[in-house]
Amino acid sequence: MPKETFNNLPIEKQNVIFNACIKEFSTYPFSQASINQIIKNAGISRGSFYQYFEDKWDAYGMMMGRIAQEKMSLLPPPSLKNHFFDVMEQFFHNTMEWIKLKPDYFQIGVLIDYDYDELIVKLKEATKVRLMFLEDMIRADQSHKLIDPTVNPSDLVDMITEVSKSALLKAYRSSDFEEMEKIFLTRLHIIKKGVQVHV
């Protein structure tokens, strides 16, 4: 977490530093990113950086916290009528629109997947914990006999997360968002309905 001196800065100054972090961490994975470059991009001194943050990880955490908060706002509003697969469809669509507007944010996520720094590994584990609410949605649907009760919620979340990540990455690289959304929905339908013919 950033120090109180950072939180006390005018929001405009905070945004300049935030954007400098975005620029550096979307160019290089955390383990290779440079504090010197963040300082240069933000137009602040090294002394100021350490007045605001303990270290590079502290600055990274500030940035990721803002991004995570923004991404979570893309989820459909909580509702008793929301079912797991409906929420996944809407969340994917919202994320696609978000990537169009904030491609640098998505690039940071891509770099995380290829970074095995100890702190990044812990971040990935923490992210999985934050997704546990999706497992609760699955259990709710299971109780209403909408999803097979023998399905492990954690396995289902992992499967859909991987399918979503693959489609989003292809959309990001090709800029063919419409086609990738079709592919995702097709694959989601296969997971939802299964492939075996029931006779």
Rosetta blueprint (number, residue, H / E / L):
1 M L
2 P L
3 K L
4 E H
5 T H
6 F H
7 N H
8 N L
9 L L
10 P L
11 I H
12 E H
13 K H
14 Q H
15 N H
16 V H
17 I H
18 F H
19 N H
20 A H
21 C H
22 I H
23 K H
24 E H
25 F H
26 S L
27 T L
28 Y L
29 P L
30 F H
31 S H
32 Q H
33 A L
34 S L
35 I H
36 N H
37 Q H
38 I H
39 I H
40 K H
41 N H
42 A H
43 G L
44 I L
45 S L
46 R H
47 G H
48 S H
49 F H
50 Y H
51 Q H
52 Y H
53 F L
54 E L
55 D L
56 K H
57 W H
58 D H
59 A H
60 Y H
61 G H
62 M H
63 M H
64 M H
65 G H
66 R H
67 I H
68 A H
69 Q H
70 E H
71 K H
72 M H
73 S L
74 L L
75 L L
76 P L
77 P L
78 P L
79 S L
80 L L
81 K L
82 N L
83 H L
84 F H
85 F H
86 D H
87 V H
88 M H
89 E H
90 Q H
91 F H
92 F H
93 H H
94 N H
95 T H
96 M H
97 E H
98 W H
99 I H
100 K H
101 L H
102 K L
103 P H
104 D H
105 Y H
106 F H
107 Q H
108 I H
109 G H
110 V H
111 L H
112 I H
113 D H
114 Y L
115 D L
116 Y L
117 D L
118 E H
119 L H
120 I H
121 V H
122 K H
123 L H
124 K H
125 E H
126 A H
127 T H
128 K H
129 V H
130 R H
131 L L
132 M H
133 F H
134 L H
135 E H
136 D H
137 M H
138 I H
139 R H
140 A H
141 D H
142 Q H
143 S H
144 H L
145 K L
146 L L
147 I L
148 D L
149 P L
150 T L
151 V L
152 N L
153 P H
154 S H
155 D H
156 L H
157 V H
158 D H
159 M H
160 I H
161 T H
162 E H
163 V H
164 S H
165 K H
166 S H
167 A H
168 L H
169 L H
170 K H
171 A H
172 Y H
173 R H
174 S H
175 S L
176 D L
177 F H
178 E H
179 E H
180 M H
181 E H
182 K H
183 I H
184 F H
185 L H
186 T H
187 R H
188 L H
189 H H
190 I H
191 I H
192 K H
193 K H
194 G L
195 V L
196 Q L
197 V L
198 H L
199 V L
